[in-house]
Amino acid sequence: MAKPKTVSPDDRLWERARRKLLTQIDADFAATGDYTGRARVNPLIRLAMARVPRHLFVPPGEEFLAYEDHALAIGYGQTI
């Protein structure tokens, strides 16, 4: 029998940050849907956003910025 995965307090913290970002993005899509023609995020894209640990892709010390609703530089001319 497989051992259950342990969820750390940090994991719960990052999960809450991801949920908060997704809630904001959902609200933005709903608010702009009349003129963009898209009132909801594509479910597959939303699922990917819910699963990707964005904080692992940013420089140390900027982890919480990864869950803000704006572009964040991650080096080499790229953003998250």
MODELLER restraints for C-alpha pairs under 7 A, 6 or more apart:
rsr = mdl.restraints
at = mdl.atoms
rsr.add(forms.Gaussian(group=physical.xy_distance, feature=features.Distance(at['CA:17:A'], at['CA:67:A']), mean=6.07, stdev=0.5))
rsr.add(forms.Gaussian(group=physical.xy_distance, feature=features.Distance(at['CA:18:A'], at['CA:50:A']), mean=6.27, stdev=0.5))
rsr.add(forms.Gaussian(group=physical.xy_distance, feature=features.Distance(at['CA:18:A'], at['CA:67:A']), mean=6.27, stdev=0.5))
rsr.add(forms.Gaussian(group=physical.xy_distance, feature=features.Distance(at['CA:21:A'], at['CA:67:A']), mean=5.83, stdev=0.5))
rsr.add(forms.Gaussian(group=physical.xy_distance, feature=features.Distance(at['CA:21:A'], at['CA:68:A']), mean=6.53, stdev=0.5))
rsr.add(forms.Gaussian(group=physical.xy_distance, feature=features.Distance(at['CA:21:A'], at['CA:69:A']), mean=6.53, stdev=0.5))
rsr.add(forms.Gaussian(group=physical.xy_distance, feature=features.Distance(at['CA:26:A'], at['CA:40:A']), mean=6.53, stdev=0.5))
rsr.add(forms.Gaussian(group=physical.xy_distance, feature=features.Distance(at['CA:26:A'], at['CA:41:A']), mean=6.82, stdev=0.5))
rsr.add(forms.Gaussian(group=physical.xy_distance, feature=features.Distance(at['CA:29:A'], at['CA:38:A']), mean=6.63, stdev=0.5))
rsr.add(forms.Gaussian(group=physical.xy_distance, feature=features.Distance(at['CA:29:A'], at['CA:39:A']), mean=4.97, stdev=0.5))
rsr.add(forms.Gaussian(group=physical.xy_distance, feature=features.Distance(at['CA:29:A'], at['CA:40:A']), mean=5.52, stdev=0.5))
rsr.add(forms.Gaussian(group=physical.xy_distance, feature=features.Distance(at['CA:29:A'], at['CA:41:A']), mean=6.81, stdev=0.5))
rsr.add(forms.Gaussian(group=physical.xy_distance, feature=features.Distance(at['CA:30:A'], at['CA:39:A']), mean=4.60, stdev=0.5))
rsr.add(forms.Gaussian(group=physical.xy_distance, feature=features.Distance(at['CA:30:A'], at['CA:40:A']), mean=6.29, stdev=0.5))
rsr.add(forms.Gaussian(group=physical.xy_distance, feature=features.Distance(at['CA:32:A'], at['CA:39:A']), mean=6.75, stdev=0.5))
rsr.add(forms.Gaussian(group=physical.xy_distance, feature=features.Distance(at['CA:33:A'], at['CA:39:A']), mean=3.86, stdev=0.5))
rsr.add(forms.Gaussian(group=physical.xy_distance, feature=features.Distance(at['CA:54:A'], at['CA:66:A']), mean=5.68, stdev=0.5))
rsr.add(forms.Gaussian(group=physical.xy_distance, feature=features.Distance(at['CA:55:A'], at['CA:63:A']), mean=4.56, stdev=0.5))
rsr.add(forms.Gaussian(group=physical.xy_distance, feature=features.Distance(at['CA:55:A'], at['CA:64:A']), mean=6.68, stdev=0.5))
rsr.add(forms.Gaussian(group=physical.xy_distance, feature=features.Distance(at['CA:55:A'], at['CA:66:A']), mean=5.40, stdev=0.5))
rsr.add(forms.Gaussian(group=physical.xy_distance, feature=features.Distance(at['CA:57:A'], at['CA:74:A']), mean=6.87, stdev=0.5))
rsr.add(forms.Gaussian(group=physical.xy_distance, feature=features.Distance(at['CA:58:A'], at['CA:66:A']), mean=6.75, stdev=0.5))
rsr.add(forms.Gaussian(group=physical.xy_distance, feature=features.Distance(at['CA:58:A'], at['CA:74:A']), mean=5.38, stdev=0.5))
rsr.add(forms.Gaussian(group=physical.xy_distance, feature=features.Distance(at['CA:59:A'], at['CA:74:A']), mean=6.77, stdev=0.5))
rsr.add(forms.Gaussian(group=physical.xy_distance, feature=features.Distance(at['CA:66:A'], at['CA:72:A']), mean=6.84, stdev=0.5))
rsr.add(forms.Gaussian(group=physical.xy_distance, feature=features.Distance(at['CA:71:A'], at['CA:79:A']), mean=5.86, stdev=0.5))
rsr.add(forms.Gaussian(group=physical.xy_distance, feature=features.Distance(at['CA:71:A'], at['CA:80:A']), mean=5.69, stdev=0.5))
rsr.add(forms.Gaussian(group=physical.xy_distance, feature=features.Distance(at['CA:72:A'], at['CA:79:A']), mean=5.16, stdev=0.5))
rsr.add(forms.Gaussian(group=physical.xy_distance, feature=features.Distance(at['CA:72:A'], at['CA:80:A']), mean=5.35, stdev=0.5))
rsr.add(forms.Gaussian(group=physical.xy_distance, feature=features.Distance(at['CA:73:A'], at['CA:79:A']), mean=4.34, stdev=0.5))
rsr.add(forms.Gaussian(group=physical.xy_distance, feature=features.Distance(at['CA:73:A'], at['CA:80:A']), mean=6.52, stdev=0.5))
rsr.add(forms.Gaussian(group=physical.xy_distance, feature=features.Distance(at['CA:74:A'], at['CA:80:A']), mean=6.61, stdev=0.5))
